[in-house]
Amino acid sequence: MKIKKEAWLWTRKPQDYAISDDQIDIITAPHTDLWQKTYYHFCNDNAPVLQIKTCDKFFSFVVKTTFESKVRFDQCGIVMYLDGQNWLKASIEYENERFSHLGSVVTNQGYSDWATTEIDASTSAMWYRLSRREDDFCIECSTDGQIFKQMRICHMEKAKGDITFGIYACSPEDSSFKATFTNMELLPCQWQAHDGQQPDE
């Protein structure tokens, strides 16, 4: 199911953006980011976030990102932003002319973590799939939109009922770039129930 543009809601609307029926463009502003406390000891909560709201406890959201990032930490990707203290995101963060970081951040109760792997800096597109099973989530990535690879499974303590999820783009340093989001779909949950060890009683 494609997502109608009327369903999208902004948290911090950027100055420069465009929304059509099948594409969203965001031009990032300098010094925008999402990060809480861990290691760096600063709190950044000013990135533009565009989301939809759902009460569905089992679904998958897919989006393709295409980008022109070129300055350290430039990033765009998928997000589930509940509030400034509780959110998750997945993206490619530009590092230098040799490599970028493909990774995810999970922020629970005001502390962020960052799990990454290095990829070639020439990468300029990536698909993401966010799946929900109640208050547990799976983030996956794909280079072709067909074969998805797991990036992370996590629990979100605040994701008990309605949640918001969607896309974001930001430039933590003194830069700006264009991020384009296409091929957005809401699907039945593609993250299948575990068929191995049973839960502890």
Buried (B, 14 or more C-beta within 10 A) or exposed (E): EEBEBEEBEEBBEBEEBEBEEEBBBBBBBEEBBBBBBBEEEEBBBBBBBBBBEBEEBEBBBBBBBBBBBEBBBBBBBBBBBBEBBBBBBBBBBBBEEEBBBBBBBBBBEEEBBBBBEEBEBEBEBBBBBBBBBEBBBBBBBBEEBEEBEEBBEBEBEBBEEEBBBBBBBBBBEEBBBBBBBBBBBBEEBBBEEEEEEEEEE
